Amino acid sequence: MYKIIGADGREYGPISAEQLRLWIAEGRANAETMAKAEGATDWQTIGSLPEFAEATVRSTLAVAPPPAPSARPGAGSSAASLPNYLVQSILCTIFCCMPFGIPAIVYAAQVNSKVAAGDLAGATESSQKAKMWCWISFGLGLVLQPLRFFFMAKFLGNRHFHI
C-alpha cells in the first residue's frame, strides 16, 4: 500500500501498487510524483522506486505527444511573423490616396483571420496584396497630393471670400 501527493498538493491513499500503476498509465501520476510506502518514513519520487520504474518509463513514452505536423517546415514561425500591414493601410488611405488605400485595408484585415483559420497560403497572399495596395496608394499620393495643392492654390488662391 502507498500514499502519494497529488499535483494539487493533497495526500491520497492508501492505494495498492496495482492502483498506482493504473494512475501512472492514466497520467494521474508520473515519475516525479512523491510517494511513500506503507510503514516508510520518507517520501520519494515514484521514479526512484524500483517497483514502478517500468511503469513510469512506459507512461513517459506513451504520454509524449508527437510533434504537430505543419504544411511546410518552419510554417509556425513564419505565421507568427507574417505582417498584416493594417496600420500602413490606414495611414495610406488617410494621407495618400483613398480609393487605393481601401483595398489595402480589406486585404490587411484578412491576414490575421486566415492565420487563425490555418490558411497560411491565403494569409500570405492577403499580406502581399495589402502591401502592394499600400505602395500603390503611397505612390499615387506622392504624385497626386502636390498636384492637388497646386491646383487648389491656383484656382482658390485668387478668390476672396467674404463672410
Protein Blocks (a to p, Z undefined) as FASTA:
>chain_A
ZZdddfkopacddddfklmmmmmmnopacfklccddehiabdcdfklpmklmmmmmmmmm
mmmccddddfbghklmmmmmmcehlmmmmmmmmmmmmmlmmmmmmmmmmmmmmmmnopak
lmmmmmmmmmmmmmmmmmmmmmmmmmmmmmmmmmmmmpccdZZ
